[in-house]
Amino acid sequence: MNRRFHGFALVLALLLLASGCAQKTAPVAQPPRAKAQGEIEDLRVIPQRTMYFAERNSPDRPLLSTEQAAYRLDEFLLAFFKPWTMEKPEYGLKSVMGPFAKYAKSPGYDEHNRPRDPAWAVTLERQADLRSFPGLSRRAITVVNTNLRSMPTPGARYSDPTLPGEGYPFDYLQHSSVPLGTPLYVTHATHDGTWLLVESPFTFGWIPASDAAFADEAFIRDYQCGRYAAVIRDNVPFARGQALDIGCVLPLSGRSGGGLAVLYPEPGPGGLAVVRSVALGTDSVAPMPLPATPRQIAAVADRMMGQTYGWGGIDDKRDCSSMVRDLFAPFGIYLPRNSSSQAKSGPSMSLEGLTPAQKEEAILSRGVPFATLVWMPGHIMLYVGEFSGRPVVYHNIWGLRTLEDDGGEGRLVLGRAVITSLRAGEEVPRVKPERLLINRVQALTYLARPY
């Protein structure tokens, strides 16, 4: 989190440039709408469309130069295909064993909110057969949308669901969702072969063996064709009953009628992946990288607006970091999977030690709309501009921390992708000043340097 520019001169130059590029205009009055039960004021008065803010911030101005865009795409593809270059896992047995040991001592609750038997984790560890780890070293690819799990089971592990911020959707076995067509490095399998331990481009975990196929040299050669397309809307109907979502990347093989022909993997004989081709409409996929302009980013972002929050991508939903990661994939901008890593993914500026008013002024004067992440421990947001003189952010948020009448901790649940100020909920008595986002924000991260 303490990433800094190399030298004061570079810091000053960046901040001055950022200030010059972040145009500020008075908001257009919006018609009021009824305030829903439990809804915070921000959601009533702030337009819930990122395009509203893009159109007020030089909407077609490139945020990356041609050279920067090419570099970021190369960086993205190197990270995307990294699992196919690996010879050994980047994580050790201790990391793999950690969840089994932790949840044997603290088994928590299952998907029905029933206390789990401590023997549950011990049984899963036995099935994992980790005495021979790593037992495999093979390339593979996801043939369906899947989930990386910290133990080889689809069952949930919740902490006490009666506590605020616990229970569904906070399944602590869920590492991340993974789209179809994602390269993998397989390092181990359960005793019965039904689960594989894999490393993806962004984290590791267990997946059902049926969700992947092994990739031989011929498949890899054909699949790494050099041109790629990104899915730019959710729930795109696809082969074998699948649906593609924003964040999915597939090889681009050419034009097909009025659409694009993309390659995708299917399981073939002997558990090996085979390459197939399908045509998709240009309203669903686009060649990478899309031009990184406020208008283009807003167009993709608004397709995720209002979507339900999902911890770790559970149930085909997104949390804060997966939404930001998926949003920037079509633009060839690679981001790690969790919020703290995303905050370290570019030049950053600390906001620690500033008052709330100073933080807001720093964001307004130095933030680049649609190219600046706003970070606080456990949460990441995208700065999109200003409304009524305050910075506003686009984020998928579970809820705001509250102090209940009995003195206990609580949550004001929002549970979806929204646009808010950093003082969201300040009109709610239970949301005390120290619990406001602005008091917990610690840094800005620049995804694109002004030029």
BARO-350051 format. One line per 3 residues: for each residue y, z, x of C-alpha. Coordinates in pm, 1 decimal, padded with zeros to 6 digits. Each point is the difference from the previous one (the first is absolute). Last residue first. Layout:
<recs>
Y:Z:X  ...
</recs>
This chain:
<recs>
01243.0:-02099.5:00014.7  -00084.6:00301.7:-00212.8  -00322.0:00169.5:00109.8
-00286.6:-00014.4:-00242.9  -00244.6:00272.0:-00098.2  00251.2:00274.6:00080.6
-00120.7:00356.5:-00046.1  00228.4:00270.1:-00141.7  -00072.3:00369.1:00051.7
-00029.0:00357.1:-00130.6  00020.9:00003.9:-00380.3  -00084.1:00346.0:-00137.3
00341.5:00103.9:-00127.8  00062.7:-00345.1:-00148.0  -00330.7:00013.5:-00186.3
00112.3:00301.1:-00203.9  -00210.4:00314.8:00036.6  00271.4:00201.0:00179.9
00232.2:-00064.2:-00292.7  -00241.3:00147.8:-00257.9  -00191.4:-00230.9:-00231.5
-00076.7:00249.4:-00278.9  00353.0:-00031.5:-00139.6  -00034.4:-00378.6:-00044.2
00335.5:-00172.4:00063.5  -00092.2:-00044.7:00368.1  -00302.3:-00205.8:-00106.8
00049.3:-00281.4:00250.3  00250.4:00092.4:00269.9  -00133.8:-00264.0:00239.6
00092.6:-00262.0:-00257.9  -00275.4:-00160.5:-00198.5  -00187.6:-00326.3:-00040.0
-00352.0:00035.0:-00135.6  -00369.6:-00058.3:00072.2  -00208.8:00248.2:-00198.5
-00111.6:00360.5:-00046.8  00326.5:00162.1:-00111.0  -00141.9:00352.1:-00011.8
00237.4:00295.7:00011.5  -00218.5:00220.3:00215.9  -00044.3:00376.3:00033.4
00013.3:00289.5:00246.1  00004.2:00350.2:-00146.0  00298.4:00227.3:-00059.7
-00101.2:00076.7:-00360.5  00276.7:-00228.2:-00127.3  -00134.2:-00291.4:00206.5
00141.7:-00127.1:00327.8  -00038.8:-00376.4:00010.6  -00116.9:-00266.8:00240.5
00064.6:-00354.4:-00117.1  -00283.7:-00230.6:-00094.1  -00266.1:-00254.5:00087.7
00231.6:-00255.5:00156.5  -00022.2:-00373.7:00049.9  00325.7:-00092.6:00167.9
00315.5:-00209.6:-00022.8  00305.4:00179.0:00133.0  00362.6:00049.1:-00099.2
00297.0:00091.0:00216.6  00291.5:00158.3:-00187.3  00342.0:-00138.5:-00089.3
-00076.9:-00065.3:-00365.5  -00307.8:-00198.3:00100.3  -00072.8:-00104.2:00354.5
-00245.7:-00223.5:00180.5  -00374.8:-00062.6:00028.3  -00121.8:00273.3:00236.3
-00380.0:-00004.0:00002.6  -00181.7:00333.2:-00031.9  -00262.6:00199.7:00192.9
-00150.7:00340.6:-00083.2  -00208.5:00273.4:00165.0  00270.0:00136.0:00230.2
00322.1:-00186.0:-00080.2  00068.1:-00362.5:00073.9  00249.1:-00265.1:-00110.1
-00107.9:-00351.8:00092.6  00264.1:-00262.1:00074.4  -00035.0:-00376.0:-00043.0
00061.4:-00052.2:-00373.1  00359.1:00125.5:00030.6  00100.9:00052.0:00364.8
00095.2:00365.0:00049.0  00289.8:00092.5:00223.7  00296.4:00062.8:-00229.6
-00181.2:00094.3:-00320.1  -00281.0:00185.9:00177.6  00239.2:00191.7:00224.3
00223.8:00086.9:-00295.6  -00296.1:00134.0:-00194.9  -00115.0:00207.9:00294.8
00349.6:00136.7:00051.7  00019.7:00106.1:-00365.0  -00338.7:00171.7:00021.5
00110.7:00183.6:00315.7  -00125.4:-00131.6:00331.4  -00229.2:00193.6:00234.7
-00280.3:-00253.0:-00020.7  00106.2:-00351.3:-00090.3  -00177.9:-00161.5:00294.9
00033.7:-00373.1:00053.7  -00300.7:-00218.9:00052.9  -00097.4:-00318.8:00179.0
-00326.5:-00125.3:-00146.6  -00348.8:00105.1:-00105.6  00050.7:00373.4:00041.7
00090.0:00063.9:-00365.8  -00299.4:-00212.3:-00095.6  -00223.7:00236.4:00195.4
00136.5:00300.6:-00193.2  -00039.0:-00183.7:-00331.9  -00362.7:-00101.9:00036.9
-00161.1:-00346.9:00025.0  00166.3:-00168.8:00295.1  00250.2:-00279.9:-00062.6
-00023.7:-00365.9:00096.0  00288.2:-00225.4:-00097.5  -00127.4:-00351.0:-00072.1
00228.1:-00038.1:-00301.3  -00296.3:-00003.9:-00240.2  -00108.4:00337.2:00148.5
00334.6:00172.0:-00065.6  -00067.5:00119.0:-00354.2  -00359.3:00096.1:00074.9
00105.4:00250.1:00268.7  00280.1:00143.2:-00214.0  -00233.7:00042.8:-00297.3
-00274.4:00145.1:00219.0  00246.7:00251.0:00143.6  00123.2:00141.6:-00331.0
-00334.7:00008.5:-00181.6  -00162.2:-00298.4:-00163.0  -00245.9:-00070.3:-00280.6
-00334.3:-00182.5:-00004.2  -00181.6:00314.7:-00116.2  00099.5:00187.5:00318.4
00248.3:-00172.1:00229.8  00013.1:00304.2:00225.3  00149.6:00212.2:-00278.9
00078.6:-00218.7:-00303.6  00343.0:-00009.0:-00164.0  00027.6:-00215.3:-00312.1
00193.2:-00324.9:00021.9  00359.3:00009.1:-00123.2  00120.8:-00265.9:00240.8
-00281.4:-00181.0:00181.9  00108.7:-00352.2:-00101.2  00357.9:00111.0:00067.8
-00085.2:00042.9:00367.7  -00117.8:-00360.0:00038.7  00322.0:-00148.5:-00139.3
00204.6:00264.5:00181.6  -00141.3:-00107.7:00335.5  00087.5:-00363.4:-00072.2
00353.4:00080.1:-00112.9  00068.5:00241.8:00285.1  -00109.9:-00264.4:00251.0
-00313.9:00004.5:00214.2  -00101.6:-00365.9:-00023.7  -00367.9:00002.1:-00106.6
-00223.4:00009.3:00303.5  -00252.8:-00104.5:-00087.4  -00072.7:-00277.4:-00250.1
00027.0:00114.4:-00361.1  -00246.8:00122.5:-00261.1  00014.8:00075.6:-00372.5
00289.5:-00211.5:-00133.6  -00109.2:-00267.8:00244.8  -00318.8:-00035.2:-00201.4
-00339.8:00062.5:00157.1  -00263.4:-00249.8:00113.7  -00331.8:00133.6:00131.4
-00196.8:-00040.2:00320.1  -00316.5:00175.9:00119.7  -00098.6:00130.3:00342.1
-00336.3:00173.5:00043.8  -00056.9:00362.3:00092.4  -00337.8:00105.8:00139.0
-00228.9:00243.8:-00184.4  -00308.2:-00206.6:00084.5  00104.2:-00284.2:-00227.5
00359.1:00004.3:-00123.8  00258.9:00251.6:-00113.2  00328.8:-00168.2:-00092.0
00314.6:-00029.0:00204.9  00330.4:-00165.7:-00094.8  00185.8:-00314.3:00096.4
00320.7:-00113.6:-00167.3  00103.5:-00327.7:-00159.5  00358.8:00009.6:-00120.4
00138.4:-00124.9:-00329.7  00138.9:-00309.4:-00170.6  -00304.7:-00207.3:00080.2
-00173.0:00177.4:00285.9  00203.3:00052.7:00313.3  -00143.3:00122.7:00327.3
-00256.0:00232.4:00158.9  00193.3:00327.5:-00016.6  -00194.8:00301.0:00124.5
00026.8:00305.2:-00227.2  00229.0:00306.4:-00010.7  -00011.3:00262.0:-00278.8
00300.5:00233.0:-00011.6  00100.5:-00093.1:-00354.8  -00314.0:-00001.6:-00210.3
-00305.3:-00220.4:-00052.5  -00231.4:00039.7:-00296.3  -00378.6:-00028.6:00025.7
-00233.8:-00126.4:-00269.6  -00214.6:-00196.4:00242.6  00290.9:-00217.5:00118.0
00360.5:00082.3:-00079.1  00244.5:00094.0:-00273.1  00336.6:00107.6:00152.0
00047.9:00362.8:-00104.6  00310.1:00066.7:00209.0  00260.8:-00243.0:00128.6
00094.5:-00145.6:00338.7  -00340.4:-00060.0:00161.0  00051.3:-00102.0:00360.3
-00097.6:-00326.1:00166.5  -00114.0:-00066.8:00353.7  -00003.8:-00270.7:00264.0
-00179.0:00032.3:00335.1  -00354.1:-00080.4:-00116.9  -00145.4:00341.1:00076.0
-00258.8:-00034.9:-00277.3  -00180.7:-00297.7:00155.2  -00039.3:00161.5:00341.7
-00089.8:00336.5:-00154.0  -00270.9:-00161.2:-00214.8  -00150.7:-00183.1:00296.7
00007.3:00312.7:00217.5  -00185.1:00212.3:-00255.7  00164.9:00214.1:-00266.2
-00208.4:00261.4:-00180.7  00057.5:00038.7:-00371.4  00183.5:00281.7:-00176.0
00017.2:00170.3:-00341.7  -00380.2:00028.7:-00027.7  -00002.3:00244.4:00291.7
00206.6:00243.5:-00206.3  00298.9:00107.7:00211.3  00046.5:00290.4:00242.3
00319.6:00057.8:00195.9  00239.9:-00126.5:00262.4  00371.8:-00078.1:00007.8
00255.0:-00283.8:00022.3  -00164.6:-00330.0:00099.7  -00333.4:00128.6:-00134.1
-00256.7:00208.7:00187.4  -00333.0:00037.4:-00171.0  -00267.6:00255.2:-00087.5
-00246.7:-00180.8:-00224.1  -00173.3:00135.6:-00310.6  -00328.4:-00106.0:-00165.9
-00196.4:-00019.9:00323.6  -00249.8:00273.7:-00096.9  00080.8:00218.4:00303.2
00370.8:-00068.9:-00036.2  00152.9:-00272.8:00213.4  00208.6:-00004.8:00317.4
00267.2:-00180.2:00200.8  00103.2:-00298.5:-00212.0  00323.7:-00173.3:00104.8
00180.6:-00144.9:-00300.4  00213.3:-00303.1:-00090.2  00163.5:00013.5:-00348.5
-00085.4:-00286.1:-00238.6  -00004.9:00207.4:-00319.2  00261.5:00272.8:00007.8
-00048.8:00353.0:00136.6  00087.4:00319.1:-00189.7  00068.9:00298.4:00218.5
-00128.3:00332.5:00128.4  -00136.6:00148.2:-00322.1  -00215.5:00307.0:00063.9
00299.3:00221.7:-00073.8  00013.0:-00108.3:-00363.9  00358.4:00069.3:-00103.7
00016.3:-00204.1:-00322.3  -00111.1:00227.1:-00163.6  -00003.0:00365.7:00099.3
00276.9:00146.5:00211.5  00379.7:-00036.5:00015.1  00056.5:00322.1:-00190.3
-00308.0:00227.3:-00007.5  -00243.0:00002.2:-00292.4  -00196.9:-00287.5:00155.4
-00119.6:00225.3:00287.4  -00063.6:-00248.8:00280.2  -00166.9:-00323.3:-00092.7
-00302.7:-00169.1:00154.0  -00099.0:-00316.5:-00183.4  -00331.7:-00183.1:-00021.3
-00025.5:-00354.9:00135.8  -00206.2:00132.9:00292.5  -00039.4:-00067.0:00371.3
00260.7:00247.0:00130.6  00364.6:-00062.9:00101.7  00012.8:-00294.8:-00236.9
00147.1:-00347.7:00056.2  00027.7:-00175.5:-00333.3  -00093.3:-00352.8:-00109.2
00132.3:-00333.0:-00123.3  -00289.0:-00240.7:00036.0  -00154.2:-00204.3:00284.0
00137.2:00229.3:00271.1  -00059.4:-00139.1:00347.4  -00238.3:00079.7:00283.3
-00026.1:00020.1:00376.5  -00285.6:00200.4:00149.5  -00051.5:00297.9:00230.6
-00249.9:00234.8:-00160.7  -00152.6:00345.5:00051.3  00311.2:00177.0:00118.2
-00111.0:00266.8:-00080.5  -00372.2:00080.3:00039.2  00025.5:00365.4:-00104.2
00227.8:-00114.8:-00281.0  -00279.7:-00056.4:-00250.4  00246.1:-00041.9:-00290.7
-00270.9:00117.2:-00242.0  -00009.5:00339.6:00169.3  00377.9:00022.1:-00016.5
-00009.5:-00083.9:-00370.5  -00249.4:00280.7:-00061.3  00215.4:00248.9:00190.2
00306.1:-00106.2:-00199.3  -00173.8:00063.7:-00333.3  -00168.5:00321.4:00116.9
00333.4:00177.7:-00049.4  -00047.4:-00057.1:-00377.6  00311.5:-00153.7:-00154.8
00219.5:00177.9:-00251.6  00050.5:-00211.6:-00315.6  00318.7:-00199.5:-00044.4
-00197.9:-00296.2:-00142.0  00061.9:-00208.8:00313.5  -00134.2:00286.8:00212.1
00169.0:00319.0:00116.3  00045.2:00171.7:00334.9  -00279.1:00001.3:00259.8
00185.9:00229.8:00243.6  -00239.2:00103.5:00278.0  -00225.9:-00305.1:-00039.7
00322.4:-00189.9:-00068.5  00142.0:00059.0:00346.4  -00323.6:-00063.4:00188.8
-00069.9:-00328.5:-00178.5  00366.5:-00103.5:00021.8  00015.0:00051.7:00378.8
-00324.1:-00174.4:00099.3  00157.7:-00345.7:00030.0  00295.2:00132.2:00199.2
-00229.0:00199.8:00231.8  -00227.6:-00302.0:00046.6  00284.5:-00193.9:00156.4
00259.7:-00245.5:-00123.6  00102.8:-00327.3:00162.7  -00346.8:-00140.5:-00057.2
-00157.1:-00225.8:00264.3  00012.9:-00369.9:00087.5  00301.9:-00095.1:-00210.3
00139.1:-00351.9:-00029.0  -00112.3:-00061.0:-00358.9  00159.9:00325.7:-00116.0
00334.7:-00126.0:00139.8  00024.2:-00288.8:-00247.1  00275.4:00151.0:-00214.6
00176.6:00166.5:00294.2  00025.3:-00323.9:00196.6  00094.6:-00182.9:-00319.1
00289.5:00235.2:-00073.7  00135.8:-00011.4:00355.8  -00009.0:-00379.8:-00003.9
00181.9:00010.4:-00335.2  00259.1:00241.8:00141.2  00064.4:-00227.7:00298.3
00043.8:-00307.2:-00217.7  00241.4:00186.5:-00229.0  00198.6:00128.2:00299.2
00033.5:-00351.2:00144.0  00115.8:-00147.0:-00330.9  00247.1:00287.3:-00038.9
-00096.1:00283.0:-00230.1  00198.8:00147.4:-00289.6  00079.6:-00349.3:-00123.1
00301.6:-00001.9:-00234.6  -00102.7:-00134.2:-00339.8  00088.7:00305.9:-00208.5
00325.7:00088.6:00176.0  -00024.1:00363.1:-00119.0  00108.6:00005.5:-00364.5
-00274.3:-00235.7:-00122.5  -00254.8:00215.5:00181.0  00113.5:00307.4:-00193.1
-00068.9:-00140.9:-00346.0  -00311.2:-00167.5:00144.8  -00139.6:00348.1:00067.3
-00027.8:00050.3:-00373.6  -00004.9:00343.6:-00162.2  00373.8:00005.3:-00057.4
00131.0:00354.2:00063.1  00122.0:00181.9:-00312.9  -00310.5:00120.1:-00182.0
-00233.4:00024.8:00296.4  00260.2:00196.6:00192.7  00034.9:00250.7:-00285.3
-00354.1:00126.5:00031.6  -00261.6:-00065.1:-00265.2  -00196.0:00288.0:-00148.5
00033.3:-00134.4:-00354.0  00153.9:-00344.5:00010.6  00375.5:-00053.5:00018.4
00100.4:-00281.2:-00229.9  00169.0:-00293.8:00165.3  00352.5:-00048.9:00123.7
00127.6:-00356.9:00050.0  00061.2:-00068.8:00368.2  00341.7:-00015.3:00165.3
00005.8:-00223.8:00305.5  -00012.4:00199.4:00318.9  00297.1:-00009.4:00239.0
-00076.5:-00185.7:00318.1  -00119.8:00107.1:00343.7  -00111.9:-00243.4:00263.1
-00248.1:00131.5:00256.2  00041.1:-00259.7:00272.0  00302.1:00149.4:00176.2
-00145.8:00349.0:-00000.2  -00321.9:-00127.6:00146.6  00189.0:-00171.6:00279.9
00190.7:00314.8:00082.9  -00314.9:00206.8:-00012.9  -00190.6:-00238.7:00220.6
00271.2:-00018.1:00261.4  00041.3:00376.6:00009.6  -00369.0:00057.1:00049.2
-00021.6:-00268.3:00269.0  00290.8:00153.7:00185.8  -00149.9:00347.1:-00022.4
-00312.6:-00097.1:00186.0  -00352.1:-00097.4:-00083.9  -00004.9:00033.8:-00376.0
-00167.5:00309.3:-00131.8  -00339.9:00086.0:-00144.0  -00013.2:00370.3:-00082.8
-00225.5:-00038.5:-00301.4
</recs>
